[in-house]
Amino acid sequence: MTENKKTLLPALRPEVSNRLEKAVMDVFSHSDFHRANIRDVAKAAGVSFTTIYKHFGSKEQLVFTYVNLWLGRLTDRIIDHLQGIEDLKEKLRKVFWLQLDYYERHPYLGRMLFMTLPMATWMADKTFEQKKMVHLYLEVLKKGQEEGILNPRVRSGVLLDIMMGLVQRSFFMWVQRGCKESLAEQSNVLFDMVWRAISVPEKE
């Protein structure tokens, strides 16, 4: 159990939390957010409506608590994989691959983030900020700008938007096309396009 999970779900028994986590995955990655409700999750998890409401208070809080947990795991994985990589381009290449690989391995999360969750609803919740993950990304991008490697004419956040935007588009088109090919295996060719977009062109 991660520290995030201990903090967010202090009073739930591990087996209950695990069943609830799976139910949230199943219900909200395949159903319209506005139609799905706590009772659907309670039925799928074998947990009472009262128990869920007691700990979360609303459908939104239930979903965003678990989304925050899953994204926290991705952030921890990125931190682990970046250890020892000094080259900026290879750091960003690894981050890009990690995202595609994570969403391929956990398609329920990609579906929720990019396809079923109303963006305005999530943006209104504090979990949308993902401060730890975003700070990690921006730190690397700002360093690249300071070193004259990445385009300094735009905010580092714009460079991040380019990377994240392609991850999102790649994922839902991968789903649309039936998930027939590995999403992560496309990362190198996709990243090369991203790199050309965000880096300072080499002088001839």
N, C-alpha and C positions, 0 to 999 in steps of 0.2 A: 504494500500500500504506500503510495507516495505521500509526501508531506502535505501536498495540496488536498489529497483525499481526506487525510486525518483532520485537516482544518475545516473543510467544507462539510464533512459528514461525520461529526464526532459521535453522534448517538446511534448510528445505525450499525447493526451487526454486519460483519464482513459478507456473510452469505446473502443477507438482504440487500446490501449495497450492490453486490455483484449482479443479482437478479434484476435490480432496478436499473443498473447501468445498461444491461443488455436490452431491457425493454425500451428504454429511451432511444437507444440505437435503432432498434427495429421499427418502432412506431413513427419516430420523427424523421427518419431517413427515407421512408416510403409513403408517408401521408402528407397531405396538405397541412401546414402548420396550424391554420385557423380551424380546421375540422377536427384534428386530433386533440385529445384532452387527457387530463389526469386519470380519468376512469379507464381509458384505453391502456394507459401505462400500468395502472394497478392490476388490471385483468391479465395483461401479458406477464407481469412480474410475480403475480401471486402475492401481492402486497396490498394491504387495505388502503382505500382512498384516504381515510383519516390519517394514517401513518405518513403518507406522502405529503399531504397538505400540512400536517404538523411541522414537518422539517423544511418544507420549501415554500409553502404559502401560495404559490401560483404556478401555472404551467410554464410561464416564461422563466421563473427562477429555477425550476426543475431542469429545464433544458440547458440554460446557460451555465448552470453549475457544472454539468457534465461536459459541455463544450469546453469550458475553461480547463477542466481536468485533462481532457484529451489534447488540447493545444499545449498545455503545460508539459505533457509527455514528449510532444514533438520538440519543444524548446530544449528540454533536457537532452534529447538525442542529438540535436544540432550542436549544443555545447560540447558534448562528448566527442563528436566526430571532428570538430574543428581543432581539437588539441593537436599541437605540433605542426599545423599547416601554416606556413609563413607567407607564401605567395598569395597576393590578393585575388588574382584571377581564379586560382584553384580553390580558395576559400569560398568565393561566390559560386563557383561551379558545384562545389560540394553542397552548399546550402540549397541550391536549386534542385539538385538530385534528391536530397533528403526530403524535400517537400513532395515532389512527385512520387517518390517511393513510399512515403508515409500515407499519402492519400490512396495510392494503389493498394496498399496493405490494409487500409482502413477506409474503404469506400463509403461506409455509412457516414463518416465525418465529412468527407468531401461533398456528399449529397446534401447533408444538412447545411453546411456553410455556403455552398455555391448554388444550391438548387431549391431547397425547401424552406429555409428560414427567411422570413421577410427581413431584408437588410435594415430597413428603418427601425424595426422592432429591436434588432440586435444592437444597432448603433446607439440606441437609447440606454443600453445596459452597460455598466462599468466593465464587464468582461470583454467588451468589444476592443478595448484599448490594447490588451495584450502587451503591457508595458515591457515586460522582460524580453519577450521575443523581438518586439519592434526596436527596442534599444540596442539589442544585439546586432540586428541588421544594419541600423543606422550608424552604429559605431564603425562597422567595417566599411560602409559606403563613404562616410565622411573622411575616413583615413585615406581612402582611395582618391578622393577629391583633393585633399591636402597634398598628396604626393604627386598630383598632376597626372594620375592614371585615368580617373573617371571625370566625366563632364562636370566642370565646376560652375557652369552657367545656369544650372537649375538647382533647386533644393534637393538634398539627399533623399527626401521623401518622394520626389518624382522618380528618381532612379528605382526606389523600392516599388513604386506603383507599377513600373514597367515589368519588373520581375514577377510580382505577385499577380498582375493582370494576366500574364501568359500562363502561369500555373493554373489559375482559375479557368481560363478558356480551354486549356488543354484537357483539364479534368472533365468538364461537362461534355465536351465533344467526344472524349474517350468513352464516356457513358453512352452518349447518343449513338455511337458507332458500334456498341455492343461489347466494349471492353475486350476486343479481340486480340490486340497486341499489348505488350507491356508498356505501360506509361513511363516507367522509370528508364527503360532502355532508350527512350527518345530524348533523354535529358541532355546529352552532349550536343546534338545537332541544334536543339532548341536553345541551349545556353549560348552557343556560338552566335546565334542571332541576337540574343539579349546583350551579349558582350559588345557586339558592334554598335548597338543602340546606345549603350551607356558609357562607353569608354571614349577617351580622346583619340581621334584618328592618328595613326602613326604618320610622321612626316616623311614624305618620299625623298 
